[in-house]
Structure formats: structure tokens, C-alpha cells
Amino acid sequence: MSSRFSLTSRLKSFKHAIKGLYHVTKHEHNFWLHLIATAVVVTFGFFYEVSISEWLWITLAIGLVLTTEIMNTGIERLVDLVEPEINKKAGLIKDIGAGAVLIASITSAIIGLLIFTPKIF
């Protein structure tokens, strides 16, 4: 049975989400690199005056990478909680999460190349 809608509980859920974002931003070096890449891409986007449709692809690519990096961090923390000792299977789970970030990053790089290469050259 679901509880009734509560604006207070919705605001609390945002508070938890922001807490998670703060943690990832403060402690995850790979996330920093993705934020730096985001700043560079956004700067290029303004400099090269990309179109609205190109901004849509850029925004999607940025969101994809940042989301997978955050999810990978969650996976890593959960694996560390469940299996604090070095374990081959736990390591593989972490590697799979990192692989998802790699695919998102490669996909985003391709999107960036498709958008910016014609503008630069």
C-alpha cells in the first residue's frame, strides 16, 4: 500500500540526491575529469555556436557519461560494503561497471567528434 503524496518527503529525496552528488563530486577523481571535459565541451559549444539539435546531442552525451560514472561509483561502494576483502568476482563486478562508463565515454566522444570536427576544420 502506497503512502500519500507529501511535498516534504519529495524535498527530502532531493536532499539525499544532492548529498550523493556532493559526495561524488568531492571524492571521485574520475568524476572531476568528466566535469572538466563537460566544461571544455560546453565552452566549445558556445564558441562554435552549435545548433539547438547539436546541443541536444551534447547534453545527452554529457548526461550519459555523468550518470554512468555516478552509477559506477554506487556499484563500487556497494561491492566494497558487501565484500571488503580482495575478491576476484567482486573485482569483476567493478570492472563491468567501469566498462559501462567506458562505453558511455566513447559514445560521447563520437558524438563530440561528429559535431565539432566539421566546425573546427
Secondary structure, 3 states (H helix, E strand, C coil): CCCCCCHHHHHHHHHHHHHHHHHHHHHCHHHHHHHHHHHHHHHHHHHCCCCHHHHHHHHHHHHHHHHHHHHHHHHHHHHHHHCCCCCHHHHHHHHHHHHHHHHHHHHHHHHHHHHHHHHHC
